[in-house]
Amino acid sequence: MADTINFSVVLPELTDVGDVESGELTVTVGEGDPQVVTTNVDDTEVTGLSGAQGETVVLSFVYVDDAGNKSEVPSTLTAELLDTVPPQNPQSLGVRIEGEV
């Protein structure tokens, strides 16, 4: 069964804002086209992403300064979308007395 896995990307902490104006996250799920998401300097995560269970996700993130320059070395991560969410817990059990003999 090919479930859809919803996921978020936690962005690296920007320790020295300097002239950084934004970030650029590139997300590639499986063989799909890369999706580029522009982030604000105070963003801590990117939400609303999804892909099929078992697909590989490739992430790349750079900072962009006020002159349009991008970080020379991006932060990268490759991960597999796996279903690690357990089903809900069952409700309380009960006993019904059916009678006596």
PyMOL commands that set and color helices and strands:
alter all, ss='L'
color gray80, all
select strands_A, chain A and resi 4-10+20-29+35-40+45-52+56-65+75-80
alter strands_A, ss='S'
color yellow, strands_A
deselect
rebuild
show_as cartoon
